[in-house]
């Protein structure tokens, strides 16, 4: 799991006004062709824990290797991602990422085993997206595309981990899309173990804030 770095003054970066109030935007369900399970099953996954019992298939990394670590480990911000060989089997997913039109960094598929609500609250965490983002450039946020159909599982968001009154939940049917300032928000997915026995899969991609990302968000609003 990433460990957030020093808190930054976001006024020194390009940000999106649509994200300012809550730090998240729930988008409409993806309307184009959804990837088939063959695009995420059988990929090379690495054991990397983030918000539960998780594994990741790395689709784009800092250098095209199957490396889940932050891009700062390679001396670069979380932008200008390089496709790994996993992407050869995930062409519909690649199309989704590129259709956003913004500069992308880390692109990964997360595999999460079922968990309890209590475990999810314990696992709430912020991400570390902007450790070496240069001032004057776009603040890095993350977008999610839900791949498996899990309408009784939820993305749990809190402004303050210890304050349940700041919580918001987003249901996760197949095709659910959202964008989060995941460095600001504490978040984790409750993949409801009372309902599901199989893993939950979703695509996570880092994008640079700017007019291109804003245009895509506008096109995906309900």
Beta strands, then each sheet from edge to edge (+ up, - down):
strand 1: 24-26
strand 2: 45-47
strand 3: 54-61
strand 4: 82-83
strand 5: 104-112
strand 6: 140-146
strand 7: 150-158
strand 8: 167-172
strand 9: 177-180
strand 10: 186-190
strand 11: 200-208
sheet 1: 1+ 9- 6+ 11- 5+ 3- 2+
sheet 2: 1+ 9- 6+ 11- 5+ 3- 4+
sheet 3: 8+ 7- 10+
end
